[in-house]
Amino acid sequence: MSATPHASAFKSGVVTIAGAPNAGKSTLLNRILGEKVSIISSRPQTTRNRILGVCHRPGAQILFYDTPGIFAAGDRFNTRIVDAAFSAFGDADVILAVVDAAQPDRKAEELLAQQLRTRKGAVIIALNKVDLITEKGTLLEMIRRWSARCPCEAVVPISALDGTQVETLVAALIAALPEGPAYFPEETLTDATERFIAAELIREKVFRLTGEEVPYATAVTVEAFKPSADGKRVNIEATIHLERDSQKGIVIGKGGAMLKRIGTEARREIEQMIQARVFLKLFVRVQKNWRRDAKAIERFGY
């Protein structure tokens, strides 16, 4: 009598997403989840904290950690951010290294490759932005180079922007995960609080709408996040922290126009996230050179 086939075991585990600034890590996470949980902009170092995203697929649950970009940091603040990225390696069942295939950052790639070579466990390389590559030979050479640089389970060319081969990448990640239980209910996308995501969405708008050095000197704290007395809306008060008075003028803008635009765009996305009307009040405060102040860095959550 033939044996009854066993159902495939459920697989789960932690996947740490790592890569150079602006490689597309947050865009990829949002694409996989089908929802926005990690803020994005065209500027490097938009992500500053580890962000958890929970991916649900038939027979599997992947706990993604989106980490800050890896680069050669030169000051206290950026060193702490890069250390946060590398510290996430130790928690991972799989490292997903995301590489900008269209505009490779060779120094950051080598820094990442050094870390991957010393790590025990599964590594998968995602060559992102292949939609911008016209020469097939260039892509093939990049696949060969990364296959030789460090031991890895797979090298998968993808486009996080348009979704090319993203599900192929997800299948490769699931194959590399151990058997395990589902850690979160199926409706869970992240463990980040609405308050935290609201602060991140405000900071994202500063990144996208202001120029020069302003985005990198910005931190956002939420002082109030509570329903109105009539229960018809959520009242949010948040402070945008900057390092210099000149930056304050840029963020506020002529007649308050820039601050109003930041608030309007952030409010729309916060309302979409919490499915409720929002009254958002923004303040701008200068704290001289806060990125050099260890206490301020910790107070702002980094």
Backbone as JSON, one array per atom type, in Angstrom:
{
  "sequence": "MSATPHASAFKSGVVTIAGAPNAGKSTLLNRILGEKVSIISSRPQTTRNRILGVCHRPGAQILFYDTPGIFAAGDRFNTRIVDAAFSAFGDADVILAVVDAAQPDRKAEELLAQQLRTRKGAVIIALNKVDLITEKGTLLEMIRRWSARCPCEAVVPISALDGTQVETLVAALIAALPEGPAYFPEETLTDATERFIAAELIREKVFRLTGEEVPYATAVTVEAFKPSADGKRVNIEATIHLERDSQKGIVIGKGGAMLKRIGTEARREIEQMIQARVFLKLFVRVQKNWRRDAKAIERFGY",
  "N": [[0.85, -1.19, 0.0], [0.61, 2.18, -0.88], [2.24, 5.02, 0.58], [0.54, 7.69, 2.27], [0.66, 10.91, 0.93], [2.29, 13.63, 2.56], [1.07, 16.82, 3.6], [2.53, 19.9, 2.55], [4.86, 21.37, 4.76], [4.34, 24.21, 6.89], [6.06, 27.28, 6.43], [8.2, 29.7, 7.88], [9.82, 32.74, 8.95], [12.54, 35.13, 9.54], [13.45, 37.68, 7.36], [15.97, 39.77, 6.54], [16.25, 42.8, 4.92], [18.76, 44.2, 3.07], [21.14, 46.64, 1.85], [22.63, 49.14, -0.33], [22.16, 52.73, 0.15], [19.21, 53.97, -1.37], [18.8, 51.79, -3.04], [16.4, 50.65, -3.42], [15.06, 49.23, -1.44], [12.91, 49.78, 0.35], [10.85, 50.32, -1.46], [10.64, 47.8, -2.63], [9.79, 46.24, -0.42], [7.27, 47.4, 0.11], [6.01, 46.78, -2.3], [5.92, 43.94, -2.22], [4.29, 43.54, 0.02], [2.0, 44.82, -0.77], [1.0, 47.06, 0.36], [1.7, 50.28, 1.8], [4.19, 50.43, 4.07], [6.67, 51.3, 4.61], [8.53, 54.24, 4.3], [9.36, 56.11, 1.32], [11.65, 57.75, -0.9], [13.4, 59.6, -3.45], [15.79, 60.22, -2.43], [18.83, 59.19, -0.81], [19.16, 57.34, 2.31], [16.61, 57.59, 3.4], [15.17, 55.72, 4.92], [15.54, 55.11, 8.36], [15.17, 53.55, 10.56], [14.74, 50.12, 11.66], [12.19, 48.5, 10.0], [9.38, 46.51, 10.38], [7.76, 44.29, 8.21], [5.07, 42.23, 7.47], [4.63, 39.46, 5.55], [2.23, 37.55, 3.93], [1.72, 34.46, 2.51], [0.39, 31.6, 0.72], [0.88, 28.86, 2.77], [3.08, 29.98, 4.02], [4.81, 32.48, 5.99], [6.45, 35.48, 5.96], [8.66, 37.42, 7.76], [9.67, 40.45, 7.23], [12.43, 42.64, 7.61], [12.99, 45.89, 6.95], [15.83, 47.73, 6.45], [18.1, 50.5, 7.28], [20.07, 52.15, 4.71], [23.27, 50.85, 3.68], [26.42, 52.18, 4.03], [29.62, 53.94, 3.9], [29.9, 55.35, 6.8], [30.42, 58.58, 8.34], [29.97, 60.09, 10.62], [28.59, 60.45, 13.98], [25.77, 60.11, 13.99], [25.1, 58.91, 11.46], [26.72, 56.65, 11.65], [25.45, 55.28, 13.69], [23.05, 54.67, 12.42], [23.89, 52.94, 10.31], [25.0, 50.91, 11.86], [22.65, 49.94, 12.99], [21.52, 48.73, 10.78], [23.36, 46.62, 10.23], [23.14, 45.23, 12.63], [20.75, 43.96, 12.39], [21.29, 41.74, 10.92], [21.97, 39.57, 12.52], [19.58, 38.59, 13.49], [18.35, 37.3, 11.45], [16.9, 34.74, 9.37], [17.26, 34.62, 6.7], [19.21, 36.67, 4.57], [18.31, 39.25, 2.5], [19.78, 40.73, -0.01], [19.65, 43.73, -1.6], [20.38, 45.14, -4.65], [21.25, 47.92, -6.59], [20.95, 47.59, -9.82], [21.09, 49.22, -12.01], [22.51, 51.57, -11.41], [25.12, 50.9, -9.94], [26.53, 51.05, -6.65], [29.62, 50.82, -5.95], [31.4, 50.93, -3.7], [29.66, 50.72, -1.48], [28.52, 48.27, -2.12], [30.71, 46.53, -1.84], [31.22, 46.79, 0.89], [28.86, 45.67, 1.86], [29.09, 43.08, 0.73], [31.3, 42.11, 2.13], [30.24, 41.79, 4.7], [28.3, 39.85, 4.14], [29.85, 37.67, 3.39], [30.93, 36.81, 5.78], [28.86, 35.82, 7.18], [26.87, 33.21, 8.52], [24.45, 31.17, 7.04], [21.51, 31.57, 4.94], [21.63, 33.49, 1.93], [20.19, 35.71, -0.35], [20.31, 37.36, -3.42], [18.94, 40.25, -4.8], [18.76, 41.75, -7.81], [17.98, 44.81, -8.48], [15.89, 47.2, -10.3], [15.97, 46.41, -12.98], [14.41, 47.15, -15.05], [15.5, 49.42, -16.05], [17.7, 48.69, -17.45], [19.12, 48.13, -20.55], [20.93, 46.56, -21.94], [21.39, 43.2, -22.17], [23.68, 41.74, -21.7], [25.05, 43.21, -19.77], [23.53, 42.77, -17.49], [23.79, 39.99, -17.21], [26.52, 39.8, -16.67], [26.58, 41.08, -14.2], [25.09, 39.28, -12.66], [26.84, 37.1, -12.71], [29.02, 38.25, -11.36], [28.03, 38.77, -8.75], [27.33, 36.2, -7.98], [29.8, 35.1, -7.64], [30.9, 36.63, -5.64], [29.98, 36.14, -3.01], [28.73, 33.4, -1.03], [25.55, 32.32, -2.05], [22.01, 31.64, -2.18], [20.46, 32.24, -4.38], [20.4, 34.43, -7.25], [18.43, 36.97, -8.21], [17.08, 38.79, -10.8], [15.15, 41.74, -10.67], [12.37, 44.1, -10.77], [11.4, 46.32, -8.53], [9.78, 48.47, -8.85], [7.96, 48.04, -11.05], [7.18, 45.46, -10.58], [8.32, 43.26, -11.84], [9.33, 39.96, -11.77], [9.12, 39.83, -8.99], [7.49, 38.1, -7.5], [8.77, 35.74, -8.12], [11.12, 36.13, -6.73], [10.05, 36.17, -4.1], [9.21, 33.51, -3.92], [11.7, 32.23, -3.96], [12.73, 33.13, -1.54], [10.93, 31.97, 0.29], [11.51, 29.28, -0.16], [14.01, 29.17, 1.01], [13.52, 29.52, 3.69], [13.11, 28.23, 7.07], [11.04, 25.56, 8.42], [8.17, 26.51, 10.29], [5.93, 28.26, 12.6], [3.07, 30.47, 12.01], [3.57, 33.73, 12.97], [2.1, 36.02, 13.25], [-1.29, 37.24, 13.03], [-3.32, 36.91, 10.03], [-4.19, 39.37, 9.03], [-2.29, 41.2, 9.78], [0.15, 43.6, 8.94], [2.35, 45.04, 9.82], [4.28, 45.7, 12.8], [4.63, 48.21, 13.6], [3.5, 51.18, 15.19], [0.55, 53.21, 14.59], [1.08, 55.82, 15.23], [3.88, 55.98, 14.99], [4.16, 55.46, 12.22], [2.78, 57.63, 11.18], [4.51, 59.75, 11.91], [6.68, 59.04, 10.32], [5.57, 59.31, 7.75], [5.18, 62.06, 7.62], [7.85, 62.9, 7.74], [8.74, 61.79, 5.36], [7.47, 63.45, 3.49], [8.82, 65.84, 3.92], [11.34, 65.02, 3.0], [10.75, 64.62, 0.3], [9.81, 67.08, -0.66], [11.45, 69.23, 0.03], [14.68, 70.81, -0.48], [18.3, 70.58, -0.9], [20.24, 70.39, 2.05], [18.27, 69.96, 3.89], [16.44, 67.62, 4.26], [18.1, 65.67, 5.51], [18.68, 66.78, 7.93], [16.43, 66.5, 9.38], [14.09, 65.47, 11.83], [11.17, 63.88, 13.13], [8.7, 64.17, 15.57], [5.81, 62.91, 17.24], [3.54, 64.49, 19.17], [0.91, 64.4, 20.01], [-1.85, 62.21, 19.51], [-4.85, 61.53, 19.07], [-8.4, 60.78, 19.33], [-10.99, 63.13, 18.38], [-13.27, 65.03, 20.48], [-15.89, 64.55, 19.64], [-15.54, 62.22, 18.3], [-15.29, 62.07, 15.55], [-13.0, 62.48, 14.13], [-9.37, 62.21, 14.02], [-7.08, 63.84, 16.0], [-3.91, 65.13, 15.44], [-0.79, 66.17, 16.57], [2.35, 67.26, 15.62], [5.92, 67.63, 15.58], [8.39, 69.03, 13.55], [11.74, 68.66, 13.61], [14.7, 70.52, 13.23], [18.08, 71.53, 12.3], [19.15, 74.09, 11.88], [18.39, 77.64, 11.72], [18.07, 78.6, 9.13], [17.17, 76.38, 7.75], [14.68, 76.09, 8.86], [13.27, 78.22, 7.74], [13.1, 77.32, 5.1], [11.53, 75.01, 5.32], [9.13, 76.03, 6.36], [8.47, 77.95, 4.4], [7.43, 80.52, 2.01], [5.1, 82.61, 3.38], [4.16, 80.43, 4.79], [3.64, 78.41, 2.97], [5.07, 76.05, 2.17], [5.09, 74.44, 4.49], [2.37, 74.05, 4.79], [1.85, 72.54, 2.48], [3.38, 70.23, 3.01], [1.99, 69.31, 5.26], [-0.59, 68.87, 4.17], [-0.19, 66.83, 2.22], [0.88, 64.79, 3.83], [-1.23, 64.4, 5.62], [-3.27, 63.32, 3.96], [-2.23, 60.76, 3.36], [-2.01, 59.67, 5.9], [-4.68, 59.61, 6.67], [-5.59, 57.7, 4.85], [-4.22, 55.5, 5.82], [-5.23, 55.11, 8.48], [-7.89, 55.09, 8.03], [-9.71, 57.17, 8.66], [-10.88, 60.54, 9.29], [-8.51, 63.21, 9.59], [-7.09, 65.74, 11.61], [-4.36, 67.59, 11.26], [-1.75, 69.13, 12.88], [1.13, 70.96, 12.53], [4.34, 71.72, 13.88], [7.41, 73.59, 13.83], [10.69, 73.24, 14.86], [13.88, 74.32, 15.95], [16.79, 72.6, 16.75], [19.93, 72.93, 17.57], [22.39, 71.35, 15.68], [21.54, 68.63, 16.19], [22.12, 66.05, 15.29], [24.62, 65.47, 16.15], [24.4, 65.07, 18.79], [24.18, 62.76, 21.21], [22.14, 62.23, 23.07], [19.94, 63.55, 21.95], [19.67, 62.14, 19.56], [18.85, 59.64, 20.52], [16.48, 60.4, 21.77], [14.91, 61.1, 19.63], [14.45, 58.66, 18.6], [16.36, 57.09, 17.27]],
  "CA": [[0.0, 0.0, 0.0], [1.45, 3.37, -0.99], [2.12, 5.96, 1.71], [-0.23, 8.9, 2.02], [1.57, 12.06, 0.87], [2.11, 14.63, 3.61], [0.92, 18.19, 3.15], [3.76, 20.68, 2.71], [4.94, 22.01, 6.06], [4.29, 25.68, 6.89], [7.39, 27.85, 6.57], [8.19, 31.08, 8.38], [11.12, 33.2, 9.43], [12.91, 36.54, 9.41], [14.27, 38.08, 6.21], [16.48, 41.13, 6.66], [16.53, 43.43, 3.63], [19.95, 45.03, 3.22], [21.65, 47.17, 0.59], [23.1, 50.52, -0.33], [21.09, 53.73, 0.11], [18.5, 54.19, -2.63], [18.78, 50.6, -3.88], [15.0, 50.27, -3.65], [14.64, 48.27, -0.43], [11.57, 50.1, 0.85], [9.92, 50.13, -2.58], [10.45, 46.36, -2.77], [8.96, 45.76, 0.69], [5.89, 47.85, -0.12], [5.5, 46.01, -3.44], [5.63, 42.58, -1.77], [3.16, 43.58, 0.96], [0.81, 45.39, -1.4], [0.62, 48.22, 1.16], [2.85, 51.11, 2.16], [4.56, 50.43, 5.48], [8.0, 51.9, 4.72], [8.51, 55.45, 3.5], [10.3, 56.1, 0.21], [11.91, 58.97, -1.66], [14.54, 59.42, -4.35], [17.02, 60.57, -1.7], [19.35, 58.11, 0.04], [19.02, 57.42, 3.76], [15.25, 57.9, 3.84], [14.89, 54.79, 6.03], [16.49, 55.27, 9.47], [14.9, 52.52, 11.57], [14.29, 48.83, 11.15], [10.74, 48.46, 9.85], [8.88, 45.15, 10.17], [6.64, 44.06, 7.3], [4.66, 40.82, 7.54], [4.16, 38.99, 4.24], [1.44, 36.33, 4.02], [1.56, 33.7, 1.29], [-0.09, 30.25, 1.04], [1.88, 27.97, 3.36], [4.29, 30.66, 4.5], [4.75, 33.84, 6.51], [7.79, 36.05, 5.97], [8.81, 38.63, 8.57], [10.7, 41.28, 6.6], [12.93, 43.84, 8.26], [13.59, 46.88, 6.06], [16.89, 48.37, 7.23], [18.72, 51.67, 6.65], [21.09, 51.87, 3.71], [24.63, 50.56, 4.15], [27.43, 53.01, 3.36], [30.73, 54.28, 4.79], [29.43, 56.48, 7.61], [31.51, 59.4, 8.84], [29.65, 60.83, 11.84], [27.93, 59.67, 15.03], [24.39, 59.8, 13.61], [25.07, 57.93, 10.38], [27.32, 55.41, 12.14], [24.4, 54.57, 14.44], [22.09, 54.15, 11.45], [24.48, 51.79, 9.63], [25.08, 49.85, 12.86], [21.3, 49.37, 13.12], [21.34, 47.83, 9.63], [24.15, 45.41, 10.41], [22.66, 44.48, 13.8], [19.6, 43.15, 11.97], [21.77, 40.51, 10.28], [22.02, 38.48, 13.47], [18.23, 38.09, 13.76], [17.73, 36.85, 10.21], [17.05, 33.41, 8.77], [17.74, 34.89, 5.33], [19.53, 38.05, 4.21], [17.95, 39.63, 1.13], [20.62, 41.86, -0.4], [19.07, 44.43, -2.75], [21.43, 45.85, -5.36], [20.82, 48.78, -7.7], [21.63, 47.07, -11.0], [21.2, 50.27, -13.02], [23.58, 52.47, -11.0], [25.74, 50.23, -8.78], [27.4, 51.78, -5.73], [30.65, 49.78, -5.74], [31.93, 50.95, -2.33], [28.63, 50.18, -0.6], [28.38, 46.86, -2.45], [31.81, 45.78, -1.25], [30.96, 46.78, 2.32], [27.8, 44.68, 2.06], [29.61, 41.75, 0.4], [32.17, 41.69, 3.24], [29.37, 41.31, 5.77], [27.63, 38.62, 3.71], [30.82, 36.57, 3.36], [31.23, 36.35, 7.13], [27.62, 35.39, 7.81], [26.39, 31.85, 8.32], [23.04, 31.14, 6.72], [21.1, 31.79, 3.56], [21.69, 34.82, 1.34], [19.61, 35.83, -1.68], [20.62, 38.65, -4.02], [17.95, 40.8, -5.73], [19.3, 42.8, -8.67], [16.81, 45.65, -8.69], [15.84, 48.23, -11.35], [16.33, 45.85, -14.28], [13.63, 47.85, -16.08], [16.33, 50.51, -16.57], [18.87, 48.12, -18.14], [18.79, 47.75, -21.93], [21.89, 45.56, -22.41], [21.28, 41.93, -21.45], [25.03, 41.32, -21.28], [25.38, 43.91, -18.52], [22.83, 42.08, -16.4], [24.41, 38.66, -17.05], [27.81, 40.01, -16.01], [26.3, 41.4, -12.8], [24.7, 38.02, -12.02], [28.08, 36.32, -12.51], [29.86, 38.89, -10.34], [27.47, 38.56, -7.43], [27.39, 34.76, -7.66], [31.18, 34.81, -7.24], [31.32, 37.47, -4.51], [29.64, 35.55, -1.72], [27.82, 32.25, -1.17], [24.15, 32.73, -2.02], [21.06, 30.64, -2.65], [19.95, 32.63, -5.69], [20.53, 35.81, -7.69], [17.18, 37.16, -8.95], [16.86, 40.13, -11.35], [13.77, 42.18, -10.41], [12.04, 45.52, -10.73], [10.44, 46.59, -7.45], [8.87, 49.51, -9.31], [6.85, 47.52, -11.87], [6.81, 44.13, -10.12], [8.97, 42.19, -12.61], [9.96, 38.84, -11.06], [9.07, 39.97, -7.54], [6.96, 36.86, -6.93], [9.85, 34.75, -8.24], [11.99, 36.39, -5.58], [9.35, 35.72, -2.9], [9.26, 32.04, -3.93], [13.06, 31.84, -3.58], [12.85, 33.4, -0.1], [10.17, 30.94, 1.01], [12.27, 28.02, -0.27], [15.17, 29.24, 1.91], [13.08, 29.64, 5.09], [12.87, 26.99, 7.8], [9.66, 25.28, 8.83], [7.83, 27.23, 11.51], [4.53, 28.68, 12.72], [2.73, 31.85, 11.7], [3.79, 34.53, 14.18], [1.14, 37.11, 13.29], [-2.56, 36.99, 12.33], [-3.23, 37.17, 8.59], [-4.45, 40.77, 8.69], [-1.19, 42.05, 10.26], [1.16, 43.98, 7.96], [3.52, 45.55, 10.5], [4.08, 45.92, 14.23], [4.82, 49.64, 13.87], [2.26, 51.84, 15.61], [0.06, 54.26, 13.7], [1.79, 57.04, 15.64], [5.21, 55.92, 14.38], [4.04, 55.58, 10.76], [2.39, 59.01, 10.92], [5.74, 60.55, 11.96], [7.48, 58.69, 9.14], [4.94, 59.89, 6.56], [5.49, 63.5, 7.64], [9.27, 63.03, 7.38], [8.84, 61.48, 3.93], [7.08, 64.63, 2.72], [9.95, 66.77, 4.0], [12.35, 64.49, 2.09], [10.35, 64.75, -1.1], [9.41, 68.43, -1.06], [12.48, 70.24, 0.3], [15.94, 70.54, -1.16], [19.6, 70.76, -0.27], [20.58, 69.54, 3.19], [17.16, 69.95, 4.84], [15.91, 66.3, 4.65], [19.0, 64.91, 6.38], [18.7, 67.43, 9.23], [15.06, 66.46, 9.86], [13.48, 64.4, 12.62], [9.77, 64.2, 13.41], [8.1, 63.54, 16.75], [4.37, 63.11, 17.36], [3.23, 64.81, 20.57], [-0.49, 64.04, 20.31], [-2.5, 61.35, 18.52], [-6.04, 61.13, 19.83], [-9.68, 61.11, 18.7], [-11.64, 64.36, 18.82], [-14.32, 64.81, 21.49], [-17.09, 63.98, 19.01], [-15.2, 60.93, 17.7], [-15.41, 62.11, 14.09], [-11.69, 62.62, 13.5], [-8.21, 62.02, 14.89], [-6.25, 65.04, 16.08], [-2.48, 64.8, 15.53], [0.16, 67.27, 16.66], [3.7, 66.73, 15.38], [6.98, 68.63, 15.46], [9.51, 68.8, 12.64], [12.96, 69.17, 14.23], [15.76, 70.86, 12.29], [19.34, 71.88, 12.95], [19.52, 75.49, 11.72], [17.3, 78.57, 11.44], [17.89, 78.71, 7.68], [16.36, 75.22, 7.36], [13.32, 76.36, 9.32], [12.66, 79.07, 6.74], [12.81, 76.51, 3.91], [10.42, 74.09, 5.63], [7.9, 76.81, 6.49], [8.19, 78.52, 3.09], [6.87, 81.85, 1.93], [3.73, 82.66, 3.86], [3.77, 79.12, 5.33], [3.15, 77.56, 1.88], [5.69, 74.73, 2.15], [4.61, 73.67, 5.64], [0.99, 73.67, 4.48], [1.89, 71.45, 1.5], [3.85, 69.04, 3.73], [0.89, 68.85, 6.1], [-1.7, 68.37, 3.36], [0.17, 65.55, 1.62], [1.01, 63.8, 4.91], [-2.56, 64.12, 6.16], [-3.98, 62.43, 3.05], [-1.75, 59.38, 3.5], [-2.35, 59.21, 7.26], [-6.11, 59.27, 6.62], [-5.71, 56.43, 4.14], [-3.7, 54.46, 6.69], [-6.08, 54.83, 9.65], [-9.3, 55.06, 7.58], [-10.46, 58.15, 9.44], [-10.5, 61.92, 9.04], [-7.4, 63.64, 10.43], [-6.7, 67.14, 11.74], [-2.91, 67.52, 11.49], [-1.13, 70.41, 13.22], [2.58, 70.82, 12.49], [5.21, 72.74, 14.44], [8.8, 73.49, 13.37], [11.57, 73.63, 15.96], [15.32, 74.19, 15.67], [17.68, 72.12, 17.81], [21.22, 73.08, 16.92], [23.28, 70.18, 15.47], [21.05, 67.49, 16.97], [22.69, 64.78, 14.83], [25.87, 65.24, 16.89], [24.03, 64.97, 20.2], [23.75, 61.37, 21.46], [20.86, 62.22, 23.77], [18.9, 63.94, 21.0], [19.52, 61.01, 18.63], [18.05, 58.64, 21.2], [15.14, 60.95, 22.04], [14.18, 61.07, 18.36], [14.15, 57.27, 18.26], [17.35, 56.44, 16.39]],
  "C": [[0.89, 1.25, 0.0], [1.18, 4.31, 0.18], [1.3, 7.17, 1.3], [0.71, 10.1, 1.99], [1.24, 13.07, 1.96], [1.92, 16.01, 2.99], [2.23, 18.95, 3.4], [3.73, 21.4, 4.06], [4.92, 23.53, 5.91], [5.7, 26.21, 7.13], [7.26, 29.3, 7.03], [9.59, 31.45, 8.84], [11.35, 34.65, 9.12], [13.81, 36.72, 8.2], [14.68, 39.53, 6.41], [16.83, 41.66, 5.28], [17.69, 44.4, 3.82], [20.4, 45.54, 1.85], [22.08, 48.6, 0.74], [21.92, 51.49, -0.27], [20.51, 53.84, -1.3], [18.54, 52.99, -3.58], [17.36, 50.13, -4.18], [14.46, 49.3, -2.64], [13.21, 48.52, 0.04], [10.51, 49.94, -0.23], [9.61, 48.65, -2.76], [9.55, 45.83, -1.66], [7.5, 46.15, 0.47], [5.24, 47.08, -1.27], [5.09, 44.6, -3.0], [4.39, 42.56, -0.88], [1.87, 44.06, 0.31], [0.26, 46.59, -0.64], [1.88, 49.0, 1.51], [3.09, 51.05, 3.66], [5.91, 51.1, 5.69], [8.07, 53.1, 3.79], [9.6, 55.4, 2.43], [10.48, 57.51, -0.33], [13.11, 58.68, -2.55], [15.86, 59.73, -3.66], [17.5, 59.37, -0.87], [19.11, 58.4, 1.51], [17.65, 57.91, 4.2], [14.87, 57.02, 5.02], [15.96, 54.93, 7.1], [16.31, 54.21, 10.54], [14.62, 51.2, 10.89], [12.77, 48.81, 11.14], [10.32, 47.02, 9.59], [7.7, 45.16, 9.21], [6.33, 42.58, 7.28], [4.01, 40.42, 6.22], [3.46, 37.65, 4.42], [1.31, 35.7, 2.63], [1.05, 32.3, 1.66], [1.04, 29.38, 1.56], [3.1, 28.64, 3.91], [3.96, 32.04, 5.06], [6.19, 34.34, 6.63], [7.78, 37.34, 6.79], [9.98, 39.43, 8.01], [11.12, 42.4, 7.54], [13.59, 44.72, 7.2], [14.58, 47.68, 6.89], [17.42, 49.62, 6.52], [19.78, 51.25, 5.64], [22.47, 51.71, 4.3], [25.62, 51.39, 3.33], [28.53, 53.32, 4.37], [30.37, 55.54, 5.57], [30.61, 57.25, 8.2], [31.21, 60.18, 10.1], [28.84, 59.94, 12.78], [26.54, 59.2, 14.6], [24.35, 58.71, 12.54], [25.72, 56.6, 10.77], [26.28, 54.59, 12.89], [23.38, 53.95, 13.49], [22.63, 52.9, 10.76], [24.64, 50.62, 10.61], [23.73, 49.17, 13.06], [21.03, 48.4, 11.97], [22.09, 46.53, 9.83], [23.67, 44.57, 11.6], [21.49, 43.58, 13.45], [20.03, 41.85, 11.31], [21.67, 39.32, 11.23], [20.67, 37.86, 13.75], [17.65, 37.3, 12.59], [17.95, 35.37, 9.92], [17.61, 33.53, 7.36], [18.08, 36.37, 5.22], [19.14, 38.25, 2.75], [18.74, 40.89, 0.79], [20.06, 42.47, -1.68], [20.15, 45.33, -3.36], [20.81, 46.69, -6.47], [21.6, 48.34, -8.93], [21.85, 48.14, -12.05], [22.34, 51.24, -12.71], [24.26, 51.9, -9.75], [26.62, 51.19, -7.98], [28.48, 50.79, -5.29], [31.19, 49.75, -4.32], [30.93, 50.33, -1.36], [28.44, 48.69, -0.85], [29.47, 46.03, -1.8], [31.67, 45.7, 0.27], [29.9, 45.73, 2.66], [28.33, 43.27, 1.82], [30.52, 41.22, 1.51], [31.34, 41.12, 4.38], [28.71, 39.98, 5.39], [28.59, 37.43, 3.72], [31.1, 36.0, 4.74], [30.0, 35.77, 7.83], [27.31, 33.94, 7.5], [24.9, 31.9, 8.03], [22.78, 31.56, 5.29], [21.19, 33.27, 3.16], [21.05, 34.75, -0.05], [19.86, 37.24, -2.18], [19.48, 39.04, -4.97], [18.6, 41.94, -6.5], [18.13, 43.67, -9.12], [17.0, 46.65, -9.84], [16.25, 47.7, -12.71], [15.52, 46.47, -15.41], [14.41, 48.99, -16.7], [17.54, 50.01, -17.35], [18.45, 47.63, -19.53], [19.71, 46.65, -22.46], [21.82, 44.3, -21.56], [22.63, 41.47, -20.92], [25.46, 41.96, -19.98], [24.76, 43.19, -17.33], [23.45, 40.71, -16.14], [25.75, 38.77, -16.33], [27.61, 40.31, -14.53], [25.88, 40.15, -12.04], [25.93, 37.18, -11.73], [28.92, 36.91, -11.38], [29.33, 38.64, -8.94], [27.48, 37.09, -7.03], [28.78, 34.38, -7.16], [31.59, 35.54, -5.97], [31.08, 36.83, -3.16], [28.71, 34.36, -1.94], [26.38, 32.73, -1.09], [23.27, 31.64, -2.62], [20.58, 30.94, -4.07], [20.29, 34.09, -5.95], [19.34, 36.06, -8.63], [17.09, 38.59, -9.47], [15.39, 40.53, -11.18], [13.6, 43.66, -10.75], [10.99, 45.71, -9.64], [9.4, 47.61, -7.91], [7.69, 48.95, -10.09], [6.47, 46.08, -11.53], [7.45, 42.98, -10.86], [9.7, 41.21, -11.7], [9.95, 38.96, -9.53], [8.51, 38.71, -6.9], [7.94, 35.7, -7.08], [10.82, 34.88, -7.07], [11.35, 35.9, -4.29], [9.39, 34.2, -2.8], [10.65, 31.54, -3.51], [13.28, 32.06, -2.09], [12.13, 32.32, 0.72], [10.92, 29.61, 0.98], [13.44, 27.99, 0.7], [14.8, 29.31, 3.38], [12.95, 28.28, 5.76], [11.38, 26.75, 8.02], [9.39, 26.01, 10.15], [6.4, 27.69, 11.49], [4.32, 30.07, 12.14], [2.82, 32.65, 12.99], [2.76, 35.64, 14.34], [-0.16, 36.68, 12.61], [-2.47, 37.46, 10.88], [-3.47, 38.62, 8.22], [-3.31, 41.7, 9.08], [-0.2, 42.32, 9.14], [2.45, 44.48, 8.6], [3.23, 45.64, 11.99], [4.31, 47.38, 14.6], [3.48, 50.28, 14.24], [1.83, 52.88, 14.56], [0.77, 55.58, 13.99], [3.16, 57.1, 14.98], [5.11, 56.14, 12.87], [3.62, 57.0, 10.38], [3.63, 59.92, 10.92], [6.6, 60.3, 10.74], [6.89, 59.3, 7.87], [5.18, 61.4, 6.49], [6.95, 63.71, 7.21], [9.48, 62.74, 5.89], [8.5, 62.7, 3.09], [8.16, 65.7, 2.77], [11.05, 66.33, 3.04], [12.0, 64.8, 0.65], [10.2, 66.2, -1.55], [10.47, 69.5, -0.82], [13.8, 69.83, -0.33], [17.14, 70.69, -0.27], [19.77, 69.83, 0.93], [19.41, 69.32, 4.14], [16.69, 68.54, 5.22], [16.78, 65.56, 5.66], [19.09, 65.51, 7.78], [17.34, 67.34, 9.92], [14.77, 65.24, 10.72], [12.06, 64.84, 12.93], [9.33, 63.45, 14.66], [6.61, 63.87, 16.78], [4.04, 63.3, 18.83], [1.82, 64.4, 20.97], [-1.07, 63.24, 19.15], [-3.74, 60.8, 19.2], [-7.32, 61.53, 19.09], [-10.22, 62.43, 19.22], [-12.77, 64.02, 19.79], [-15.57, 64.19, 20.89], [-16.82, 62.65, 18.29], [-15.22, 60.91, 16.19], [-14.07, 62.23, 13.37], [-10.6, 62.31, 14.52], [-7.37, 63.29, 14.83], [-4.79, 64.65, 16.31], [-1.69, 66.1, 15.61], [1.56, 66.7, 16.54], [4.68, 67.88, 15.21], [8.03, 68.16, 14.48], [10.74, 69.46, 13.25], [14.04, 69.36, 13.18], [16.99, 71.32, 13.04], [19.68, 73.37, 12.88], [18.3, 76.34, 11.38], [17.02, 78.68, 9.95], [17.03, 77.56, 7.15], [14.9, 75.44, 7.75], [12.58, 77.21, 8.29], [12.28, 78.31, 5.49], [11.59, 75.63, 4.15], [9.1, 74.85, 5.76], [7.5, 77.41, 5.15], [7.57, 79.89, 3.16], [5.4, 81.83, 2.35], [3.22, 81.33, 4.4], [3.36, 78.12, 4.27], [3.75, 76.16, 1.9], [5.19, 73.87, 3.3], [3.17, 73.2, 5.4], [0.96, 72.5, 3.49], [2.35, 70.15, 2.15], [2.7, 68.44, 4.54], [-0.25, 68.24, 5.29], [-1.39, 66.99, 2.78], [0.31, 64.45, 2.67], [-0.36, 63.41, 5.44], [-3.33, 63.14, 5.28], [-3.54, 60.98, 3.23], [-2.05, 58.83, 4.89], [-3.82, 58.81, 7.3], [-6.33, 57.94, 5.92], [-5.27, 55.27, 5.02], [-4.68, 54.1, 7.8], [-7.56, 54.79, 9.31], [-10.18, 55.95, 8.45], [-10.01, 59.56, 9.05], [-9.43, 62.35, 10.05], [-7.29, 65.16, 10.42], [-5.23, 67.11, 12.15], [-2.36, 68.92, 11.73], [0.38, 70.2, 13.33], [3.28, 72.01, 13.13], [6.61, 72.52, 13.88], [9.69, 74.03, 14.47], [13.02, 73.39, 15.57], [16.04, 73.69, 16.91], [19.06, 72.01, 17.2], [22.0, 71.75, 16.9], [22.84, 68.94, 16.24], [21.66, 66.16, 16.54], [24.03, 64.48, 15.49], [25.64, 65.02, 18.37], [23.45, 63.58, 20.47], [22.39, 61.31, 22.14], [19.71, 62.57, 22.83], [18.63, 62.81, 20.01], [18.62, 59.95, 19.25], [16.61, 59.13, 21.43], [14.28, 60.93, 20.78], [13.99, 59.65, 17.83], [15.13, 56.55, 17.38], [18.39, 55.7, 17.21]]
}
